[in-house]
């Protein structure tokens, strides 16, 4: 299969997965507090833009089955707040719950929120690391064509994006997972100084369910 045809196939599979997850998330009766038990390291899950925590429910279940208490910041709702504002909510949650040795598991915009917390809002270093899946750490050139301000904020020239790109001190505690093709982040998710993991598949959403992604996350949260 040619590269172009493979990209189209991944693109189609990606959006079918995203639509399916949104629909299933809308009807599930699963509660966030069902995943707070466990003797492992606490995990805080941060979804991407327009996703609530249920979008990542299969991954939440896998983490909980591995023994981790999994926390979700429900006040983020569908994650439409600006990155600094969302980061304040995440940092406040971690403090209020008295969490220590936390690993953040984040998708897309969630990785920007997690990094902002780590670099600016975690003076006690409660967060020991983060695994970010398909996060636009250097922005996306597609943002300039978006009508909504919440999407244009992912521009490489956005002030917060620039700030996040320049701060590299926390990168060594981050694992950035991405695929061979991302329809939303054409420049990729490579983060200088981080552990960058490129999988042999493509997509922006479906990659959350890839077994290699899950194995990478479970390994990072176990150490």
N, C-alpha and C positions, 0 to 999 in steps of 0.2 A: 504494500500500500504506500502511495506517495505521501510525502510530508504534509502536503496541503489537504489531502483527503483524510489523513489521520487526524489533523487538527479539527476538521469539520466534524468528524466522528466524536472526538472528545468534547467539542463544544455542545453537540446535541445531547450526549450522555450527561454532561454537566448540568444542563438546564432541566432535563427530565428529573435528575436526582434532586435539584433544588426545589422544583415545584412539588415533587412528592414529599419532601421533608417538611415544607411549609404547610401542606395540607394535613399531614399526619400530626404535626405539632399543634395545629389549630383544634384538633378534636381529642387529643390525648387528655386523660384526667390525671396523669402522673404529676405528683407534687414535688417541688424542689427539696423539701425536707426529708424525702424518702432516702436520700443519698448521703446524709450527714454522718452515718456511722462508719466505723473502720479504724484500724490501728495504724494504717500507713500514713505517709506524709499527706498533709492536706493539699487539695488541689482546688484552685479557683478557676472556673471556666468563664471565658469572655467571648461571646459570639461576635460575628461581623455585623456590619451595618444592615438594618432592616431585618435582622434575625433576633428572635428571643432565644433564651437558653434551650428551649425544646428543640431547636434546629440541630443542636449538638447532642441530643438525647442518646443516640446509640453509643457515642463516645463516652458520655457521662456514665452510662451503664457499665461499659467495659472497665472504666477506671474504678468504679465502685466494686465491681466483681473482683478486681485485683487487690482490694483491701483499703482503698483510699476513701477518706471522707471527702466528698465532692461538694463544693460550695458554688452557688450561682448568685449573682447580684441582681435580684429580680427588679430592683428599682431602675435598672438600665432599660427595662421594657424591650423595645425593638432597636435599641442602640442607635438613636438618631442624634444624640447630644454631641457637641463638639468634643474632640479628644480630651482636652484638659478638664472639662466638666465631668465627663464620664470617668476619667482617672481619679478625680476627687471622690466620687462615689465608691469606686473600688477600694481605694486606700482607706476610706472611712470604714467600710465593711470589714476589711482585714483587721483594723485596729479594734473595732467594737467587738468582734468575735474572739479577740485575743489570739489570733492565729500566728504560728511561728513556722519557720522552715517550709514556707509555702512554695509550690510550683504553680505558675499560671499556665493554663493551656488555652490558647487563643486562636481564633480564626480571623483572618483578613484584618479589618479595622481593629479587632480585639487585640492584635499584636501591637499596634500603635499605642493603644490605651495601656496595655501592660508595660511597655517600655517607658512610657511617660511616668507611670507610677514608680517604676524601679529607679529612674534617674532623678526624679524630683520630689516624690511624695513618700519615700520609704526610708527615713533617716535611721531607723532601728534595724534595717535590713531584715525585715520579716519575710521578704520574698527572696528565696534562694536562687530561683531560676525561672525560666519561661520556655515553653515550646510554642512557637508561633507557626501556624499553617497558612501559607499563601498570604503573607502580610506585605502590604505595599510600603516597605520601610523607606524607599526612595521615591514614593509617589507613583502615579500612573499618568502617562502622557494622554490617556483618554479622558482624563478629568476635565480638560479644557472644553470638551464638547458636551459636557453634561449640563442640563438645565437647572437641576436642583443644587442649591448651595452646599448641601450635605455631601454631595458627590464631587462637586468642584473642589472641595477642601482637600481632596487627594492629589491635587496638583503638585508636581515636584517643586514649584515655586511658593507653595503655601508656607507661611511663617512657621507653623507647628511642624510640618514635614521637614523643613530645613533644620529646625532646632533638633529634631529627633535624629536626623542624618549626621549632624555634627557631633553629637554626644556619643562617643564610642566606648566609654568606660564600662558600661554595664553589658556591652555586647558579648563579652566572654562568658556570661551566664545565660546566654540565649541560644536555643537551637531553632534554626529557621528551616522549615520543611516546605518544599515546593516541588512541582513537577516539571516535565519537559515543555509544557505549554500551558499558559494561563490566559484565558480570554479577557481578563480584566487587568492584568498586570504584565504588559508585554515586556517590560524590562526585567522581570523576575523579582525574586525576594531575597537575593543574596545580601547578607549583612556582614560588613567587614569586621573581622575579629570574633564573629560568632561561629558556632558549629553549623555549617550549612549542609543540609541533606537534600539532594535532588533525587526524586523517585523516578522510576522508569515509566511513568504514566503522565497523563495530562488532566487539566481541569482546575477549577477554582473551588468548587463545592464538593464534587464527588470524591475528591482526594481525601476528605475527612473520613470516608468509610474504607479507604484502602488499607489492607492488612499491614503493609509496610509502614504506613503512617502510624497506625495503632501500635505496632511493635516499637517504633521510635519513641512514641510518647510514653509507653509503659516503661521502657528502659530508662528514660530521662527522669521519670517521676520516682522510680525505685531507688535511684542512687542517692 
